[in-house]
Amino acid sequence: MDVGKLPELLSLSGHPVGFGGCRNAGTNFDCCEYNISVFDDKSGESIHDISGNLIKLHHCSLSESNVLILTQLENLTILHDEQWKLRMFLAQIKEKKEKISNSFTQSCLVDAGIFANKSREEAKSNEPFAAVWVKCASYFLADALFSINSKRPSPAHMMEITRNLKKNEINQTFSLVHQILGIERASTSVLARMVKSTVGFSDMVENNGNSKIIKRKYDYMVENSLLSDCYFYLGYINRNNIIKIKNQIHKNPEYIHVLKVALDIESDHLIVDKQANALLQRINELLVDIKDKK
């Protein structure tokens, strides 16, 4: 597909437009979508199908300060930028790269700690969402570890990238993450159940057609025997959607029935409490290491 034509095809030519994600980085699967960012001072995402190619359109601002978004924009390829505003914005991101990376790492570790604590507290009172929060904490810790390794989080490809990282004390933490996520449980039958609930949860929360991307990636990864990669990916997508409604989730108890399957969660609260404590210990150690290096 000629990505240079996308600004015109999507009627975006009145704004700066960039091309990012795994296809821009050259690390994509055949099934992966095209990630296009339009700087129109709006927010949110929409999904478009052009000749069978799925496009995820991210609405952004040239005054963006969220380090999660800035991390994803870092190596954007410019598709349309008549007034050079996007070029200047990307130059600023490059100049502040180390500061953005450090802020992102710390933010992910703090979020991981918040959700691990939340999980521990709810496990003690047998709350049903306790196991949901411990998995969210694990994914935030994975994001932090990627940032420490100067890697951009990319959920469909993170397991493969993890396999090729240096063997050191920090990266050994991935074994704890994978253990709590339950990666070893990945099988075609488990994934078939997970994807149905993941697609359903996406439609409940996002309702923007992202479920088409989820299903396409699931089909590709299962067909290519990337079962652990698919397990990680589905859970990561669910984490992202949980965060969008985290303050309202307890008002919708029906979500727990979907998430039990979508996240393949642990039902034993004693195990969940133990997992949350293990996460908290490692998170605090990493936060101390980061502070000492400043």
Phi and psi restraints in degrees (value plus and minus 20) as a CYANA .aco file:
   2 ASP   PHI    -105.7   -65.7
   2 ASP   PSI      78.4   118.4
   3 VAL   PHI     -85.4   -45.4
   3 VAL   PSI     -43.1    -3.1
   4 GLY   PHI     -83.0   -43.0
   4 GLY   PSI     -40.8    -0.8
   5 LYS   PHI    -108.9   -68.9
   5 LYS   PSI     -28.6    11.4
   6 LEU   PHI     -84.0   -44.0
   6 LEU   PSI     -58.9   -18.9
   7 PRO   PHI     -76.2   -36.2
   7 PRO   PSI     -59.1   -19.1
   8 GLU   PHI     -95.1   -55.1
   8 GLU   PSI     -63.1   -23.1
   9 LEU   PHI     -83.4   -43.4
   9 LEU   PSI     -51.8   -11.8
  10 LEU   PHI    -117.7   -77.7
  10 LEU   PSI     -13.0    27.0
  11 SER   PHI      36.7    76.7
  11 SER   PSI      29.1    69.1
  12 LEU   PHI    -131.3   -91.3
  12 LEU   PSI     -17.7    22.3
  13 SER   PHI     -83.6   -43.6
  13 SER   PSI     -29.6    10.4
  14 GLY   PHI    -102.2   -62.2
  14 GLY   PSI     -22.3    17.7
  15 HIS   PHI    -155.5  -115.5
  15 HIS   PSI     139.5   179.5
  16 PRO   PHI     -82.3   -42.3
  16 PRO   PSI     120.6   160.6
  17 VAL   PHI    -155.9  -115.9
  17 VAL   PSI     118.5   158.5
  18 GLY   PHI    -153.2  -113.2
  18 GLY   PSI     141.2   181.2
  19 PHE   PHI    -137.7   -97.7
  19 PHE   PSI     102.0   142.0
  20 GLY   PHI    -153.7  -113.7
  20 GLY   PSI    -177.6  -137.6
  21 GLY   PHI      57.7    97.7
  21 GLY   PSI    -190.1  -150.1
  22 CYS   PHI     -88.6   -48.6
  22 CYS   PSI     -50.6   -10.6
  23 ARG   PHI     -88.1   -48.1
  23 ARG   PSI     -57.8   -17.8
  24 ASN   PHI     -85.7   -45.7
  24 ASN   PSI     -54.6   -14.6
  25 ALA   PHI    -102.1   -62.1
  25 ALA   PSI     -32.7     7.3
  26 GLY   PHI      57.7    97.7
  26 GLY   PSI       2.0    42.0
  27 THR   PHI    -133.0   -93.0
  27 THR   PSI      -4.0    36.0
  28 ASN   PHI    -100.3   -60.3
  28 ASN   PSI     139.0   179.0
  29 PHE   PHI    -107.6   -67.6
  29 PHE   PSI     146.0   186.0
  30 ASP   PHI     -80.6   -40.6
  30 ASP   PSI     -47.5    -7.5
  31 CYS   PHI    -103.0   -63.0
  31 CYS   PSI     -31.3     8.7
  32 CYS   PHI     -87.8   -47.8
  32 CYS   PSI     127.2   167.2
  33 GLU   PHI     -98.5   -58.5
  33 GLU   PSI     148.7   188.7
  34 TYR   PHI    -117.0   -77.0
  34 TYR   PSI     102.1   142.1
  35 ASN   PHI    -114.9   -74.9
  35 ASN   PSI      92.8   132.8
  36 ILE   PHI    -136.0   -96.0
  36 ILE   PSI     112.1   152.1
  37 SER   PHI    -131.8   -91.8
  37 SER   PSI     107.1   147.1
  38 VAL   PHI    -134.7   -94.7
  38 VAL   PSI     109.4   149.4
  39 PHE   PHI    -116.7   -76.7
  39 PHE   PSI      59.5    99.5
  40 ASP   PHI    -135.7   -95.7
  40 ASP   PSI      -4.9    35.1
  41 ASP   PHI      42.0    82.0
  41 ASP   PSI       4.9    44.9
  42 LYS   PHI    -129.5   -89.5
  42 LYS   PSI    -198.7  -158.7
  43 SER   PHI    -155.8  -115.8
  43 SER   PSI     147.1   187.1
  44 GLY   PHI      78.3   118.3
  44 GLY   PSI     159.6   199.6
  45 GLU   PHI    -154.3  -114.3
  45 GLU   PSI     131.0   171.0
  46 SER   PHI    -157.4  -117.4
  46 SER   PSI     133.0   173.0
  47 ILE   PHI    -132.0   -92.0
  47 ILE   PSI     115.1   155.1
  48 HIS   PHI    -151.0  -111.0
  48 HIS   PSI     124.8   164.8
  49 ASP   PHI    -134.1   -94.1
  49 ASP   PSI      95.3   135.3
  50 ILE   PHI    -140.5  -100.5
  50 ILE   PSI      88.3   128.3
  51 SER   PHI      33.9    73.9
  51 SER   PSI      19.6    59.6
  52 GLY   PHI      66.5   106.5
  52 GLY   PSI     -24.9    15.1
  53 ASN   PHI    -115.5   -75.5
  53 ASN   PSI     109.0   149.0
  54 LEU   PHI    -108.8   -68.8
  54 LEU   PSI     111.0   151.0
  55 ILE   PHI    -135.8   -95.8
  55 ILE   PSI     106.5   146.5
  56 LYS   PHI    -121.8   -81.8
  56 LYS   PSI      95.3   135.3
  57 LEU   PHI    -118.7   -78.7
  57 LEU   PSI      97.3   137.3
  58 HIS   PHI    -119.9   -79.9
  58 HIS   PSI     105.8   145.8
  59 HIS   PHI    -112.5   -72.5
  59 HIS   PSI     107.6   147.6
  60 CYS   PHI    -155.2  -115.2
  60 CYS   PSI     159.1   199.1
  61 SER   PHI    -151.4  -111.4
  61 SER   PSI     126.2   166.2
  62 LEU   PHI     -95.1   -55.1
  62 LEU   PSI     -23.6    16.4
  63 SER   PHI    -129.2   -89.2
  63 SER   PSI       0.1    40.1
  64 GLU   PHI     -78.4   -38.4
  64 GLU   PSI     117.3   157.3
  65 SER   PHI    -146.7  -106.7
  65 SER   PSI     -25.5    14.5
  66 ASN   PHI     -88.8   -48.8
  66 ASN   PSI      99.9   139.9
  67 VAL   PHI     -86.6   -46.6
  67 VAL   PSI     -47.2    -7.2
  68 LEU   PHI     -82.7   -42.7
  68 LEU   PSI     -65.5   -25.5
  69 ILE   PHI     -90.9   -50.9
  69 ILE   PSI     -61.0   -21.0
  70 LEU   PHI     -81.2   -41.2
  70 LEU   PSI     -56.9   -16.9
  71 THR   PHI     -81.5   -41.5
  71 THR   PSI     -58.6   -18.6
  72 GLN   PHI     -95.2   -55.2
  72 GLN   PSI     -44.0    -4.0
  73 LEU   PHI    -108.3   -68.3
  73 LEU   PSI     -28.8    11.2
  74 GLU   PHI     -71.3   -31.3
  74 GLU   PSI     -67.3   -27.3
  75 ASN   PHI    -129.1   -89.1
  75 ASN   PSI      12.0    52.0
  76 LEU   PHI     -79.7   -39.7
  76 LEU   PSI     118.9   158.9
  77 THR   PHI    -115.4   -75.4
  77 THR   PSI     106.8   146.8
  78 ILE   PHI     -95.5   -55.5
  78 ILE   PSI     108.1   148.1
  79 LEU   PHI    -125.6   -85.6
  79 LEU   PSI     -51.6   -11.6
  80 HIS   PHI    -173.1  -133.1
  80 HIS   PSI     105.3   145.3
  81 ASP   PHI    -184.6  -144.6
  81 ASP   PSI      49.4    89.4
  82 GLU   PHI     -78.8   -38.8
  82 GLU   PSI     -57.0   -17.0
  83 GLN   PHI    -121.4   -81.4
  83 GLN   PSI     -10.3    29.7
  84 TRP   PHI      44.1    84.1
  84 TRP   PSI      -2.2    37.8
  85 LYS   PHI     -88.5   -48.5
  85 LYS   PSI     -60.1   -20.1
  86 LEU   PHI     -88.1   -48.1
  86 LEU   PSI     -58.6   -18.6
  87 ARG   PHI     -79.4   -39.4
  87 ARG   PSI     -62.8   -22.8
  88 MET   PHI     -88.2   -48.2
  88 MET   PSI     -59.2   -19.2
  89 PHE   PHI     -82.9   -42.9
  89 PHE   PSI     -64.7   -24.7
  90 LEU   PHI     -86.9   -46.9
  90 LEU   PSI     -51.3   -11.3
  91 ALA   PHI     -86.3   -46.3
  91 ALA   PSI     -57.6   -17.6
  92 GLN   PHI     -86.2   -46.2
  92 GLN   PSI     -60.2   -20.2
  93 ILE   PHI     -82.9   -42.9
  93 ILE   PSI     -63.6   -23.6
  94 LYS   PHI     -82.4   -42.4
  94 LYS   PSI     -59.7   -19.7
  95 GLU   PHI     -85.1   -45.1
  95 GLU   PSI     -54.0   -14.0
  96 LYS   PHI    -121.7   -81.7
  96 LYS   PSI      -1.5    38.5
  97 LYS   PHI     -71.8   -31.8
  97 LYS   PSI     -69.3   -29.3
  98 GLU   PHI     -85.0   -45.0
  98 GLU   PSI     -61.8   -21.8
  99 LYS   PHI     -84.2   -44.2
  99 LYS   PSI     -62.3   -22.3
 100 ILE   PHI     -83.4   -43.4
 100 ILE   PSI     -64.2   -24.2
 101 SER   PHI     -81.7   -41.7
 101 SER   PSI     -64.8   -24.8
 102 ASN   PHI     -84.5   -44.5
 102 ASN   PSI     -60.7   -20.7
 103 SER   PHI     -85.9   -45.9
 103 SER   PSI     -60.0   -20.0
 104 PHE   PHI     -85.1   -45.1
 104 PHE   PSI     -64.6   -24.6
 105 THR   PHI     -77.9   -37.9
 105 THR   PSI     -69.6   -29.6
 106 GLN   PHI     -84.0   -44.0
 106 GLN   PSI     -60.8   -20.8
 107 SER   PHI     -81.0   -41.0
 107 SER   PSI     -63.3   -23.3
 108 CYS   PHI     -85.2   -45.2
 108 CYS   PSI     -60.7   -20.7
 109 LEU   PHI     -86.4   -46.4
 109 LEU   PSI     -60.2   -20.2
 110 VAL   PHI     -83.8   -43.8
 110 VAL   PSI     -65.9   -25.9
 111 ASP   PHI     -82.1   -42.1
 111 ASP   PSI     -60.4   -20.4
 112 ALA   PHI     -80.1   -40.1
 112 ALA   PSI     -62.4   -22.4
 113 GLY   PHI     -85.9   -45.9
 113 GLY   PSI     -60.1   -20.1
 114 ILE   PHI     -81.2   -41.2
 114 ILE   PSI     -66.2   -26.2
 115 PHE   PHI     -95.1   -55.1
 115 PHE   PSI     -50.7   -10.7
 116 ALA   PHI     -86.1   -46.1
 116 ALA   PSI     -61.9   -21.9
 117 ASN   PHI     -83.0   -43.0
 117 ASN   PSI     -62.9   -22.9
 118 LYS   PHI     -80.9   -40.9
 118 LYS   PSI     -61.3   -21.3
 119 SER   PHI     -84.2   -44.2
 119 SER   PSI     -64.3   -24.3
 120 ARG   PHI     -82.5   -42.5
 120 ARG   PSI     -63.2   -23.2
 121 GLU   PHI     -85.0   -45.0
 121 GLU   PSI     -62.4   -22.4
 122 GLU   PHI     -94.7   -54.7
 122 GLU   PSI     -48.3    -8.3
 123 ALA   PHI     -85.3   -45.3
 123 ALA   PSI     -55.8   -15.8
 124 LYS   PHI     -86.5   -46.5
 124 LYS   PSI     -47.4    -7.4
 125 SER   PHI    -126.6   -86.6
 125 SER   PSI      -4.3    35.7
 126 ASN   PHI      37.3    77.3
 126 ASN   PSI      14.2    54.2
 127 GLU   PHI     -93.2   -53.2
 127 GLU   PSI     118.7   158.7
 128 PRO   PHI     -85.2   -45.2
 128 PRO   PSI     -45.1    -5.1
 129 PHE   PHI    -105.7   -65.7
 129 PHE   PSI     -20.1    19.9
 130 ALA   PHI     -74.9   -34.9
 130 ALA   PSI     -64.4   -24.4
 131 ALA   PHI     -91.0   -51.0
 131 ALA   PSI     -44.1    -4.1
 132 VAL   PHI     -88.3   -48.3
 132 VAL   PSI     -65.2   -25.2
 133 TRP   PHI     -87.5   -47.5
 133 TRP   PSI     -54.2   -14.2
 134 VAL   PHI     -89.3   -49.3
 134 VAL   PSI     -52.3   -12.3
 135 LYS   PHI     -92.1   -52.1
 135 LYS   PSI     -58.2   -18.2
 136 CYS   PHI     -79.5   -39.5
 136 CYS   PSI     -63.6   -23.6
 137 ALA   PHI     -79.6   -39.6
 137 ALA   PSI     -60.1   -20.1
 138 SER   PHI     -84.9   -44.9
 138 SER   PSI     -59.8   -19.8
 139 TYR   PHI     -89.0   -49.0
 139 TYR   PSI     -56.2   -16.2
 140 PHE   PHI     -85.3   -45.3
 140 PHE   PSI     -57.6   -17.6
 141 LEU   PHI     -85.4   -45.4
 141 LEU   PSI     -59.3   -19.3
 142 ALA   PHI     -80.9   -40.9
 142 ALA   PSI     -61.7   -21.7
 143 ASP   PHI     -80.9   -40.9
 143 ASP   PSI     -62.4   -22.4
 144 ALA   PHI     -83.1   -43.1
 144 ALA   PSI     -62.0   -22.0
 145 LEU   PHI     -84.5   -44.5
 145 LEU   PSI     -57.8   -17.8
 146 PHE   PHI     -83.9   -43.9
 146 PHE   PSI     -62.5   -22.5
 147 SER   PHI     -83.8   -43.8
 147 SER   PSI     -60.5   -20.5
 148 ILE   PHI     -80.4   -40.4
 148 ILE   PSI     -53.5   -13.5
 149 ASN   PHI    -108.4   -68.4
 149 ASN   PSI      -9.6    30.4
 150 SER   PHI      38.8    78.8
 150 SER   PSI      18.4    58.4
 151 LYS   PHI    -135.4   -95.4
 151 LYS   PSI     124.4   164.4
 152 ARG   PHI    -106.1   -66.1
 152 ARG   PSI     104.6   144.6
 153 PRO   PHI     -76.6   -36.6
 153 PRO   PSI     107.7   147.7
 154 SER   PHI    -165.6  -125.6
 154 SER   PSI      73.4   113.4
 155 PRO   PHI     -72.5   -32.5
 155 PRO   PSI     -57.1   -17.1
 156 ALA   PHI     -92.5   -52.5
 156 ALA   PSI     -37.1     2.9
 157 HIS   PHI    -137.0   -97.0
 157 HIS   PSI     -19.7    20.3
 158 MET   PHI     -88.3   -48.3
 158 MET   PSI     -54.8   -14.8
 159 MET   PHI     -84.6   -44.6
 159 MET   PSI     -62.9   -22.9
 160 GLU   PHI     -84.7   -44.7
 160 GLU   PSI     -62.4   -22.4
 161 ILE   PHI     -83.2   -43.2
 161 ILE   PSI     -61.2   -21.2
 162 THR   PHI     -78.4   -38.4
 162 THR   PSI     -60.0   -20.0
 163 ARG   PHI     -82.4   -42.4
 163 ARG   PSI     -45.1    -5.1
 164 ASN   PHI    -123.2   -83.2
 164 ASN   PSI     -13.6    26.4
 165 LEU   PHI     -97.1   -57.1
 165 LEU   PSI     138.0   178.0
 166 LYS   PHI     -79.1   -39.1
 166 LYS   PSI     126.0   166.0
 167 LYS   PHI    -106.5   -66.5
 167 LYS   PSI      84.7   124.7
 168 ASN   PHI    -165.4  -125.4
 168 ASN   PSI     158.7   198.7
 169 GLU   PHI     -82.1   -42.1
 169 GLU   PSI     -61.6   -21.6
 170 ILE   PHI     -84.5   -44.5
 170 ILE   PSI     -65.6   -25.6
 171 ASN   PHI     -92.1   -52.1
 171 ASN   PSI     -36.2     3.8
 172 GLN   PHI     -83.8   -43.8
 172 GLN   PSI     -38.9     1.1
 173 THR   PHI     -83.5   -43.5
 173 THR   PSI     -44.4    -4.4
 174 PHE   PHI     -79.2   -39.2
 174 PHE   PSI     -51.2   -11.2
 175 SER   PHI     -84.5   -44.5
 175 SER   PSI     -56.6   -16.6
 176 LEU   PHI     -86.7   -46.7
 176 LEU   PSI     -64.6   -24.6
 177 VAL   PHI     -78.0   -38.0
 177 VAL   PSI     -69.5   -29.5
 178 HIS   PHI     -85.5   -45.5
 178 HIS   PSI     -54.9   -14.9
 179 GLN   PHI     -84.4   -44.4
 179 GLN   PSI     -65.3   -25.3
 180 ILE   PHI     -90.6   -50.6
 180 ILE   PSI     -56.8   -16.8
 181 LEU   PHI     -87.5   -47.5
 181 LEU   PSI     -47.7    -7.7
 182 GLY   PHI      65.9   105.9
 182 GLY   PSI      11.7    51.7
 183 ILE   PHI     -72.7   -32.7
 183 ILE   PSI     -55.4   -15.4
 184 GLU   PHI     -85.6   -45.6
 184 GLU   PSI     -33.6     6.4
 185 ARG   PHI    -101.5   -61.5
 185 ARG   PSI     -26.8    13.2
 186 ALA   PHI     -79.8   -39.8
 186 ALA   PSI     102.9   142.9
 187 SER   PHI    -170.9  -130.9
 187 SER   PSI     143.9   183.9
 188 THR   PHI     -81.5   -41.5
 188 THR   PSI     -56.0   -16.0
 189 SER   PHI     -91.4   -51.4
 189 SER   PSI     -62.5   -22.5
 190 VAL   PHI     -83.6   -43.6
 190 VAL   PSI     -64.5   -24.5
 191 LEU   PHI     -85.8   -45.8
 191 LEU   PSI     -55.4   -15.4
 192 ALA   PHI     -82.8   -42.8
 192 ALA   PSI     -57.0   -17.0
 193 ARG   PHI     -93.4   -53.4
 193 ARG   PSI     -62.9   -22.9
 194 MET   PHI     -80.7   -40.7
 194 MET   PSI     -63.1   -23.1
 195 VAL   PHI     -87.5   -47.5
 195 VAL   PSI     -55.9   -15.9
 196 LYS   PHI     -81.1   -41.1
 196 LYS   PSI     -64.2   -24.2
 197 SER   PHI     -93.5   -53.5
 197 SER   PSI     -54.7   -14.7
 198 THR   PHI     -84.8   -44.8
 198 THR   PSI     -64.1   -24.1
 199 VAL   PHI     -82.5   -42.5
 199 VAL   PSI     -63.4   -23.4
 200 GLY   PHI     -83.8   -43.8
 200 GLY   PSI     -61.6   -21.6
 201 PHE   PHI     -86.8   -46.8
 201 PHE   PSI     -58.4   -18.4
 202 SER   PHI     -81.1   -41.1
 202 SER   PSI     -63.4   -23.4
 203 ASP   PHI     -86.3   -46.3
 203 ASP   PSI     -53.1   -13.1
 204 MET   PHI     -88.0   -48.0
 204 MET   PSI     -63.5   -23.5
 205 VAL   PHI    -111.3   -71.3
 205 VAL   PSI     -70.7   -30.7
 206 GLU   PHI    -108.2   -68.2
 206 GLU   PSI     -69.6   -29.6
 207 ASN   PHI      32.2    72.2
 207 ASN   PSI      24.1    64.1
 208 ASN   PHI    -148.7  -108.7
 208 ASN   PSI      -8.9    31.1
 209 GLY   PHI      70.9   110.9
 209 GLY   PSI     -18.2    21.8
 210 ASN   PHI     -82.9   -42.9
 210 ASN   PSI     -42.0    -2.0
 211 SER   PHI     -81.3   -41.3
 211 SER   PSI     -45.7    -5.7
 212 LYS   PHI     -85.6   -45.6
 212 LYS   PSI     -60.2   -20.2
 213 ILE   PHI     -87.3   -47.3
 213 ILE   PSI     -63.5   -23.5
 214 ILE   PHI     -78.2   -38.2
 214 ILE   PSI     -68.4   -28.4
 215 LYS   PHI     -85.6   -45.6
 215 LYS   PSI     -60.1   -20.1
 216 ARG   PHI     -83.8   -43.8
 216 ARG   PSI     -61.9   -21.9
 217 LYS   PHI     -89.1   -49.1
 217 LYS   PSI     -59.4   -19.4
 218 TYR   PHI     -78.1   -38.1
 218 TYR   PSI     -69.3   -29.3
 219 ASP   PHI     -77.6   -37.6
 219 ASP   PSI     -65.2   -25.2
 220 TYR   PHI     -84.1   -44.1
 220 TYR   PSI     -68.1   -28.1
 221 MET   PHI     -87.7   -47.7
 221 MET   PSI     -58.6   -18.6
 222 VAL   PHI     -88.0   -48.0
 222 VAL   PSI     -63.1   -23.1
 223 GLU   PHI     -81.8   -41.8
 223 GLU   PSI     -48.1    -8.1
 224 ASN   PHI    -123.1   -83.1
 224 ASN   PSI      -2.6    37.4
 225 SER   PHI      39.1    79.1
 225 SER   PSI       9.6    49.6
 226 LEU   PHI    -114.3   -74.3
 226 LEU   PSI      42.6    82.6
 227 LEU   PHI     -90.2   -50.2
 227 LEU   PSI     -65.1   -25.1
 228 SER   PHI     -87.1   -47.1
 228 SER   PSI     -55.2   -15.2
 229 ASP   PHI     -83.1   -43.1
 229 ASP   PSI     -61.1   -21.1
 230 CYS   PHI     -87.7   -47.7
 230 CYS   PSI     -61.0   -21.0
 231 TYR   PHI     -79.5   -39.5
 231 TYR   PSI     -67.5   -27.5
 232 PHE   PHI     -81.8   -41.8
 232 PHE   PSI     -65.6   -25.6
 233 TYR   PHI     -80.5   -40.5
 233 TYR   PSI     -68.4   -28.4
 234 LEU   PHI     -81.7   -41.7
 234 LEU   PSI     -63.1   -23.1
 235 GLY   PHI     -83.8   -43.8
 235 GLY   PSI     -59.0   -19.0
 236 TYR   PHI     -83.3   -43.3
 236 TYR   PSI     -63.9   -23.9
 237 ILE   PHI     -82.5   -42.5
 237 ILE   PSI     -60.9   -20.9
 238 ASN   PHI     -83.9   -43.9
 238 ASN   PSI     -60.8   -20.8
 239 ARG   PHI     -77.0   -37.0
 239 ARG   PSI     -66.3   -26.3
 240 ASN   PHI     -78.9   -38.9
 240 ASN   PSI     -60.5   -20.5
 241 ASN   PHI     -95.7   -55.7
 241 ASN   PSI     -52.7   -12.7
 242 ILE   PHI     -82.1   -42.1
 242 ILE   PSI     -62.7   -22.7
 243 ILE   PHI     -81.6   -41.6
 243 ILE   PSI     -53.8   -13.8
 244 LYS   PHI     -84.7   -44.7
 244 LYS   PSI     -46.0    -6.0
 245 ILE   PHI    -144.4  -104.4
 245 ILE   PSI       1.0    41.0
 246 LYS   PHI     -78.8   -38.8
 246 LYS   PSI     -49.1    -9.1
 247 ASN   PHI    -103.7   -63.7
 247 ASN   PSI     -32.0     8.0
 248 GLN   PHI    -132.7   -92.7
 248 GLN   PSI     -25.0    15.0
 249 ILE   PHI     -81.3   -41.3
 249 ILE   PSI     -54.4   -14.4
 250 HIS   PHI     -92.5   -52.5
 250 HIS   PSI     -36.4     3.6
 251 LYS   PHI    -101.4   -61.4
 251 LYS   PSI     -26.3    13.7
 252 ASN   PHI    -145.7  -105.7
 252 ASN   PSI      53.9    93.9
 253 PRO   PHI     -79.2   -39.2
 253 PRO   PSI     -40.1    -0.1
 254 GLU   PHI     -86.1   -46.1
 254 GLU   PSI     -40.5    -0.5
 255 TYR   PHI     -82.3   -42.3
 255 TYR   PSI     -52.0   -12.0
 256 ILE   PHI     -82.7   -42.7
 256 ILE   PSI     -53.6   -13.6
 257 HIS   PHI     -88.2   -48.2
 257 HIS   PSI     -56.2   -16.2
 258 VAL   PHI     -91.1   -51.1
 258 VAL   PSI     -63.9   -23.9
 259 LEU   PHI     -92.9   -52.9
 259 LEU   PSI     -46.7    -6.7
 260 LYS   PHI     -77.0   -37.0
 260 LYS   PSI     -58.7   -18.7
 261 VAL   PHI    -106.8   -66.8
 261 VAL   PSI     -64.2   -24.2
 262 ALA   PHI     -80.8   -40.8
 262 ALA   PSI     -55.8   -15.8
 263 LEU   PHI    -122.6   -82.6
 263 LEU   PSI     -22.7    17.3
 264 ASP   PHI      30.4    70.4
 264 ASP   PSI      34.5    74.5
 265 ILE   PHI    -103.9   -63.9
 265 ILE   PSI     137.6   177.6
 266 GLU   PHI     -97.8   -57.8
 266 GLU   PSI     114.4   154.4
 267 SER   PHI    -117.1   -77.1
 267 SER   PSI     -33.2     6.8
 268 ASP   PHI    -105.2   -65.2
 268 ASP   PSI      92.5   132.5
 269 HIS   PHI     -88.7   -48.7
 269 HIS   PSI     -44.6    -4.6
 270 LEU   PHI     -87.8   -47.8
 270 LEU   PSI     -60.2   -20.2
 271 ILE   PHI     -87.0   -47.0
 271 ILE   PSI     -62.3   -22.3
 272 VAL   PHI     -80.1   -40.1
 272 VAL   PSI     -63.8   -23.8
 273 ASP   PHI     -81.2   -41.2
 273 ASP   PSI     -62.0   -22.0
 274 LYS   PHI     -84.4   -44.4
 274 LYS   PSI     -61.5   -21.5
 275 GLN   PHI     -83.4   -43.4
 275 GLN   PSI     -63.9   -23.9
 276 ALA   PHI     -82.2   -42.2
 276 ALA   PSI     -61.0   -21.0
 277 ASN   PHI     -85.7   -45.7
 277 ASN   PSI     -60.4   -20.4
 278 ALA   PHI     -83.3   -43.3
 278 ALA   PSI     -60.8   -20.8
 279 LEU   PHI     -83.2   -43.2
 279 LEU   PSI     -66.9   -26.9
 280 LEU   PHI     -79.9   -39.9
 280 LEU   PSI     -61.3   -21.3
 281 GLN   PHI     -81.1   -41.1
 281 GLN   PSI     -66.3   -26.3
 282 ARG   PHI     -90.5   -50.5
 282 ARG   PSI     -58.3   -18.3
 283 ILE   PHI     -81.2   -41.2
 283 ILE   PSI     -65.5   -25.5
 284 ASN   PHI     -83.7   -43.7
 284 ASN   PSI     -57.5   -17.5
 285 GLU   PHI     -83.9   -43.9
 285 GLU   PSI     -62.1   -22.1
 286 LEU   PHI     -88.1   -48.1
 286 LEU   PSI     -58.0   -18.0
 287 LEU   PHI     -83.0   -43.0
 287 LEU   PSI     -58.5   -18.5
 288 VAL   PHI     -86.3   -46.3
 288 VAL   PSI     -62.3   -22.3
 289 ASP   PHI     -80.3   -40.3
 289 ASP   PSI     -63.8   -23.8
 290 ILE   PHI     -82.9   -42.9
 290 ILE   PSI     -64.1   -24.1
 291 LYS   PHI     -82.9   -42.9
 291 LYS   PSI     -60.1   -20.1
 292 ASP   PHI     -87.8   -47.8
 292 ASP   PSI     -47.6    -7.6
 293 LYS   PHI    -102.8   -62.8
 293 LYS   PSI     -32.1     7.9
